[in-house]
């Protein structure tokens, strides 16, 4: 048994956990290299807080992964503890038994992942089996718990996770995706039921499921990762370390309260952000990128924010208070630019921009191909085409029909790893026009000159840079315009004029221009309209 433990805990090449495919974009496996970056961040924090002590040489610390999938966090923690406790527990088998039975705990999210996690940690899907490297367990599960959990239905939705009863109330042969850790009102009591009384975890770490897809993945799927984070913090560990999508920082369906809470929490000690698509988790498309954070129960102050791009930090980590704005400004380089703009106290463009369905018409609504035989025709800008409708068919904001308008597509972005435009080309819509919810009405004007000045303003790098700070996905609703100053439209604003107005430095201008590409120089209104009609 001693030889078995020695063999199974040493490094392998290749590591099987670098080779397995993700189950879905909802339940993403954490690459071992990434898991170890998170553990390094945790280790550094422990060292700073404990006079240089080695976390992995501390015999008292307990770890929980409440959403274990591949078991990578528990495996890497066990490996580090095996090395760190060598002096205190010289016998390898005794050391392995102690670590696996007393120090590392997990909750599987599905039956399959619980088996995979046990195989990663115990080298056997049975913790008490003949091939297990631990010999102190009496159950198959060991310390990686899983049992089927059911949703609690109320009016067609689960009261804990919001899952649709129509979709997830199914037979025993299918997974319920009712994740145990978040399906309880009292997480401390529930954890005591799973692992025993007086179970206080020093570290809670994990990569939770990202969303529940009720059949509308990418459009109506609701995020659930925030529920895992909230339950973990209710356990009051010394540290919590989680990797999640970064959408919560600026947007995301149902994430407003979570974002407000996280930005206001002075126990947030550090955030490491990977905004570039595919960089954090290669091959996995997570719009807006991913990030991990370290929450420290004893910390009370600013949070260090660091951005990773192409494998390297974009600059030193900067300690700042996250609630300076209503969203988390992800790039440290953007903060002084925003501060200069904010100092002028000007209103912002979100006061002009319409909400969803500006004229009350859905995306799939289409009128007639031409205005013939219509008594009072209105030109309708719709999804990829122009059609014609009766004025009486416009249910809301009918007063806007006969004014000049600037229209912006509601969705802007590509499948590229790096977005550089952030807003579509504006459409100058003349009187006698309306649009479906494929667009927002970015502004309504009395004359063509103001409308064109406004459209030109939205084409500047300056304006689109400010949009980029609030835009985490392809969606470009009203709130992404919330940092753009609402300026007088008696002139055509250029980037040079805007940079001078706000006193931006050469370095700040260079940063904006490195993030935002120029739109082509063709007439934006004519070209955009031609693309739709074509």
Secondary structure, 3 states (H helix, E strand, C coil): CHHHHHHHHCCCCCCHHHCCCCCCCCCCCCCHHHHHHHHHHHHHHHHHHCCCCCHHHCCCCCEEEEEECCCHHHHHHHHHHHHHCCCCCCCHHHHHHHHHHHCEEEEECCHHHHHHHHHHHHCCCCCCCCCCCCCCCCCCCCCEECCCCCCCEECCEECCCCCEHHHHCCCCCCCCCCCHHHCCCCHHHHHHHHHCCCCCCCEEEECCCCEECCCCCCCCCEECHHHHHHHHHHCCCCEEEEEEEHHHHCCCCCCHHHHHHHHHCCCEEEEEEECCCCCCCCCCCCCCCEEEEEEECCCCCCEEEEEEECCEECCCCEEECHHHCCCCCCCHHHHHHHHHHHCCCCCEHHHCCCCCCCCCCCCCCCCECCCCCCCCEEEEEECCEEEEEEHHHCCCCHHHCCCEEEEEECECCCCCCCCCCCCCCCEEECCCEEECCCEEEEEEECCHHHHHHHHHHHHCHHHHHHHHCCCCCCECCHHHHCCCECCCCCCCCCHHHHHHHCCCCHHHHHHHHHHCCCCCCCCHHHHHHHHHHC
